[in-house]
Amino acid sequence: MKNILVIGAGRSASSLIKYLLDHSTEEKWQVTVADVSLDLVKLKTKDHPNSRAIAFDINNDQQREEEISYADLVISMLPASMHMNVANDCVKFKKHLATASYVSKEMAALDKEAKEAGIILMNEIGLDPGIDHASAMKIIDEIHEAGGELTSFKSYCGGLVSPESNDNPWGYKFSWNPRNVILAGQGTAQYIEKGQYKYIPYNRLFTQTDTIEIEGHGKFDAYANRDSLSYRHFYDIDKIPTMLRGTLRMPGYCKAWNVFIKLGLTDDSYKIEASETLTYPQLLEAFLPEGKQSTKEKLVAFMGNEMDAEVMSKIEWLGLFENTKIGIADASPAQILQHLLEEKWKLQEHDKDMIVMQHQFKYISADKKDKTILSSLVVKGEDQIYTAMAKTVGLPLAITAKLILQNKIDARGVTIPTTKEIYLPLLRELESFGVKFEEKMF
């Protein structure tokens, strides 16, 4: 009997937990699911005979070490900032670890110790990062093996609302961590275009966008991710002239979101004085220049040419001009904005979300011809529990956990899914769940 410990039973864990329990009898797994909310764990495990539901405090060293020492493999669904205590314990007790988060400097520093312990610390094995790496590497390797030279690689992904559930002017509802959406893009985006390094600071990020079209699904706004450069090494394309990774949103989203950035409402670095007593118009007034105009007129003047009727309709729909109290104390601007949007952008009972991903490859073939490959993925959720986000984040984690426990992955140390022993079986099994890329070459 192999023991799997899943830490975190939140939004993205539903499909992961279901997969592990569905395979638990055949694979002889005991699956412990741990979360601060025992009720949430019980909702996800549904009293499955091979499950064990526990209330869990990640900061309780004794409990954490005890549970990790008992496991053969740990899956951390915690926020990225909370992985390191788990990772250090996994190295200490020689237990495999899988997460969907980016490899941090602290995680990377454990590579040597993990190899010495004979374990794998598998990171970036969710959707983005995760499925994007696996699917991109498959095509990059195929191009290289056929004697081709990759000249441009662009990759885009977005967690969106499905068209049949798209009933608000933003075209967006939360299917994953709302805080990450509010803080998205902070920092400077870096990429390379035709051999020239490009930088987009946060204050321009949502105005300097592209339009991406996916056949049968329409057009999307695309803005650059913070780091498009580090993966050149992992993808074995260090000398590529053009590489960009970006995020997708519905048309018009980025222009409207830039209002919040320009105002300062995505700032999480300080608290608003007496925030619970303010109304939303009073909050806006606190960020707008003085004047005799109405709050709405001041906002229009402040944004200038960046404000139009479509953007204003989105801002008005959120209720920012209504005399409603914020109602949360000691809150940063970003926390206030998140509080508002969590209510406005909530997935309703019958809503479905949608994942959209597209890779764009340009290369020179062995016979010196210019070629393009478009590889596109669209996945729709079943409901607000088994969302497309939960499916595409959780299944790669679960499938990879199975491969590790079956001793089908030889890699050790800090790893991401860019090698054939990981990405080929992963993509093959994902197709059986409807997570399948459509490729067009021209």
Secondary structure, 3 states (H helix, E strand, C coil): CEEEEEECCCHHHHHHHHHHHHCHHHHCEEEEEEECCHHHHHHHHCCCCCEEEEECCCCCHHHHHHHHHHCCEEEECCCHHHHHHHHHHHHHHCCEEEECCCCCHHHHCCHHHHHHHCCEEECCCEECCEHHHHHHHHHHHHHHHCCCEEEEEEEEEEEEECHHHCCCCCCCCCCCCHHHHHCCCCCEEEEEECCEEEEEEHHHHCCCCEEEEECCCEEEEEEECCECCCHHHHCCCCCCCEEEEEEEECCCHHHHHHHHHHHCCCCCCCCCCCHHHCEHHHHHHHHCCCCCCCHHHHHHHHHHHHCCHHHHHHHHHCCCCCCCECCCCCCCHHHHHHHHHHHHCCCCCCCCEEEEEEEEEEEECCCCCEEEEEEEEEEECCCCCCCHHHHHHHHHHHHHHHHHHCCCCCCCEEECCCCHHHHHHHHHHHHCCCCCCEEEEC
